[in-house]
Amino acid sequence: MVPGNGPVAPGARLRVLLIEDDDGDALLVEEMLADAGVRATLARARTLTEALDGPVSADCVLLDLQLPDAMGLTGLTRLRRHAPATAVVVLTGQNDETTGVAAVAAGAQDYLGKNQVDGPLLGKALRYAWERKRAEQVEQQLLQQQLLASENSRLERGLLPTPLLADPCLHLASKYRPGRNGSLLGGDFYDAVELTDGTVHLVIGDVCGHGPDEAALGVALRIAWRALVLAGMPMAEVLATVERVLVHERIRPLFATLCTVVVAPGRRSLRMSLAGHPPPLLISGDGTGRLLPGDKLGVPLGVVPDARWDPLEVALEPGWSLVLYTDGIFEGRVGPGPERLGHEEMGRLLVDLLREAGRGADHAAVLDRLITRVEDLNSGPLDDDVALTMLTHLPEPGPAR
């Protein structure tokens, strides 16, 4: 009804919409605003239907509760449903305060009795009502942000679990960092489980996309993987079952990449399966590193029905470290051009950082420095989430690193 493109700043001209069928009362409101010097632009609608015929672009609405097409609080309810962001001051002709109090309880910001109002009181009520509405909106936005942060925190705890490792010769360091928009969780997840016979299972995965749907699906896949591993299922059956969980739990077409590793009880060999995921980085006891072969790379989960993922056997030497990661760590740019870092260069950076840190270094801190270094090369935060986990074999039990 009133032209404008958003709320005015405090002290500026207030846009007021009067919904009043009585011409005398409407003229009285106009005169009171003018006599009191209230900076306001006044528009009028004679019925609620007329007022709601299109968007209500006013800062505050003066609403008569006795209209031809809306009596009592019915009009207020319809107005708030149509324009929830607009402040409302109700006008009542009744001498008692019961109706006005009920209107405030129903969502109005204030109420005025027609036979008790004057210009200054009307101007103050309009301005205060608008300020109260703005405060309510800020409070509501803050509450929504708190709820979102709480939900993201619960999802993140599900994506990033406490590993189940008992072997004192093994140490697991992990890092997770959200992408450029930290409020949007991705589906990156990891886990580590040691069985009673000493076999250690590792997994890292990445559900495509960002947001709560992807994060929730990542949590479901991680928990399914852990449950299947603890049940003693072979790796091939674990992958096939996790894929079935993905297909049944996703609410739209989504796929996930996965890397699973099984370390033998003697810590001298491992079996690796890749489902569309980059291969781990193996660092030997002398500090040299190499990416494990990716020639048996299988398709991501959820892409091809009845897919197979053939395992690869890898021999291990004492003092090894195995680094699993998601693609967010190596897809950042290097310099202003289109060149990407790539996982081979990422592996070299990590090996160099470990060498600089020296023996006994805090591996979690080294992984954190790796992310920082990659962000520096990218000239800013990475677009994608980053998950890193590093399992280290210590030939002799030592202090946790």
PEURLIN-V522755 format. One record per residue. OMEGA is omega as a letter, one per 40 degrees, with the letter a starting at -180 (none if undefined). Layout:
OMEGA
OMEGA
This chain:
a
a
i
a
i
a
i
i
i
a
i
a
a
i
a
i
i
i
a
a
a
a
a
i
i
i
i
i
a
a
a
i
a
a
a
i
i
i
a
i
a
i
a
i
a
i
i
i
i
a
a
i
a
a
i
a
i
i
a
i
i
a
i
a
i
a
i
a
i
a
i
a
i
i
i
i
i
a
a
i
a
a
a
a
a
i
a
i
a
i
i
i
a
a
a
a
a
a
i
i
i
i
i
i
a
i
i
i
i
i
i
i
a
a
a
a
i
a
a
i
i
i
i
a
i
a
a
i
i
i
i
i
i
i
i
a
i
i
i
i
i
i
i
i
i
i
i
i
i
i
i
i
i
i
a
i
i
i
a
a
i
a
i
a
i
a
a
i
i
i
a
i
a
i
i
i
i
a
a
i
a
i
a
i
i
a
i
i
i
i
i
a
i
i
a
i
i
i
a
i
i
i
i
a
a
i
a
i
a
i
a
i
a
i
i
i
i
i
a
a
a
a
i
i
a
a
a
i
i
i
i
a
i
a
a
i
i
a
a
a
i
i
i
i
a
a
a
a
a
a
i
a
i
i
a
i
a
i
i
a
i
i
a
a
i
i
a
i
i
i
a
i
a
i
i
a
i
a
i
i
i
i
a
a
i
i
i
a
i
i
i
a
i
a
i
i
i
a
i
i
i
a
a
i
i
i
i
i
a
i
i
i
a
i
a
i
a
i
a
i
a
a
i
a
i
a
i
a
a
i
i
a
i
a
a
a
a
a
i
a
a
a
i
i
i
i
i
i
a
i
i
a
i
i
i
a
i
a
a
a
i
a
i
i
i
i
i
i
i
i
i
i
i
i
i
i
a
a
i
a
i
a
a
i
i
i
a
i
a
i
a
i
i
a
i
i
i
i
i
a
none
